[in-house]
Amino acid sequence: MDSSLKPVLKRQAIFVGASLGAGLLLTYYFGFLVGMTANIAIFMAAMFFIRWRQQKALRSFGFGSQTTGRGYEGEGVKIKYVCLSCGAEVKGSRCACGSKMRRPLF
């Protein structure tokens, strides 16, 4: 196992163990229904916290809130298409000549 993966696996194991322990304690002290409800709320809060930390880390690498989760799509980049029948620029799925055949223009 790579040494860079050990802290990640250790953190995940601690998170799973702590959440299981917290769930069992809440269920034991407050009953099944209240304990399960509190456990679900804690899990959701933990997921939102983890997601917030991931977004914060992405911002430090240059991904703003506008570009998070958009893949390789550039800012304001639109692909232009050219009709294969008449050679005109196409803005949509069909050309003015009626043809649906088009190719991207790079």
C-alpha positions as CSV (number, residue, x, y, z in Angstrom):
1,M,0.0,0.0,0.0
2,D,1.2,3.5,-0.9
3,S,2.2,5.6,2.1
4,S,0.1,8.5,0.8
5,L,-3.1,6.4,1.1
6,K,-2.5,5.4,4.8
7,P,-3.7,8.8,6.3
8,V,-6.8,8.8,4.1
9,L,-7.7,5.2,5.1
10,K,-7.0,6.0,8.7
11,R,-9.2,9.0,8.6
12,Q,-12.0,7.1,6.9
13,A,-11.8,4.3,9.5
14,I,-11.9,6.8,12.4
15,F,-14.9,8.5,10.8
16,V,-16.8,5.2,10.4
17,G,-15.9,4.0,13.9
18,A,-16.9,7.3,15.5
19,S,-20.2,7.5,13.6
20,L,-21.1,3.9,14.5
21,G,-20.2,4.6,18.1
22,A,-22.2,7.8,18.2
23,G,-25.2,6.1,16.6
24,L,-25.1,3.2,19.1
25,L,-24.8,5.6,22.1
26,L,-27.6,7.9,20.9
27,T,-29.8,4.8,20.3
28,Y,-29.0,3.4,23.7
29,Y,-29.7,6.6,25.7
30,F,-32.6,8.1,23.7
31,G,-34.4,5.1,22.3
32,F,-34.5,3.8,18.8
33,L,-36.6,6.5,17.1
34,V,-35.0,9.5,18.6
35,G,-31.5,8.0,18.4
36,M,-32.0,7.0,14.7
37,T,-33.3,10.5,13.9
38,A,-30.4,12.2,15.6
39,N,-28.0,9.7,13.9
40,I,-29.3,10.6,10.5
41,A,-29.1,14.3,11.3
42,I,-25.4,13.9,12.4
43,F,-24.6,11.9,9.2
44,M,-26.1,14.7,7.0
45,A,-24.3,17.4,8.9
46,A,-21.0,15.4,8.5
47,M,-21.7,15.1,4.7
48,F,-22.3,18.8,4.4
49,F,-19.1,19.6,6.4
50,I,-17.0,17.2,4.2
51,R,-18.5,18.7,1.0
52,W,-17.7,22.3,2.4
53,R,-14.1,21.3,3.0
54,Q,-13.7,19.8,-0.5
55,Q,-15.0,23.0,-2.1
56,K,-12.7,25.1,0.1
57,A,-9.8,22.9,-1.0
58,L,-10.8,23.2,-4.7
59,R,-10.9,27.0,-4.4
60,S,-7.2,26.9,-3.2
61,F,-6.4,25.2,-6.5
62,G,-8.1,27.9,-8.6
63,F,-11.5,26.4,-9.0
64,G,-14.0,29.0,-8.0
65,S,-17.6,28.4,-7.0
66,Q,-18.7,29.1,-10.6
67,T,-16.5,26.3,-12.1
68,T,-16.8,23.6,-9.4
69,G,-18.4,20.5,-10.8
70,R,-18.4,21.6,-14.5
71,G,-15.6,19.4,-15.7
72,Y,-13.4,20.7,-18.5
73,E,-16.0,23.2,-19.8
74,G,-14.3,26.5,-20.2
75,E,-15.7,29.9,-19.2
76,G,-17.7,31.3,-22.1
77,V,-16.4,28.7,-24.7
78,K,-19.1,27.8,-27.2
79,I,-18.6,25.2,-29.9
80,K,-19.6,26.4,-33.4
81,Y,-21.0,24.0,-36.0
82,V,-20.8,24.1,-39.8
83,C,-23.5,22.5,-42.0
84,L,-22.1,19.7,-44.2
85,S,-24.5,20.4,-47.0
86,C,-24.2,24.1,-47.6
87,G,-21.2,25.2,-45.3
88,A,-23.2,27.8,-43.3
89,E,-22.7,28.2,-39.6
90,V,-25.4,26.3,-37.7
91,K,-27.0,27.7,-34.4
92,G,-29.1,24.8,-33.2
93,S,-29.8,21.3,-34.3
94,R,-30.9,22.1,-37.9
95,C,-29.5,24.3,-40.6
96,A,-31.5,26.9,-42.6
97,C,-31.2,24.6,-45.6
98,G,-33.0,21.8,-43.6
99,S,-30.0,19.5,-43.1
100,K,-29.3,18.1,-39.7
101,M,-25.7,17.0,-40.6
102,R,-23.1,19.3,-39.1
103,R,-19.5,19.2,-37.9
104,P,-17.8,21.1,-35.1
105,L,-15.6,24.1,-36.0
106,F,-12.5,24.3,-33.9
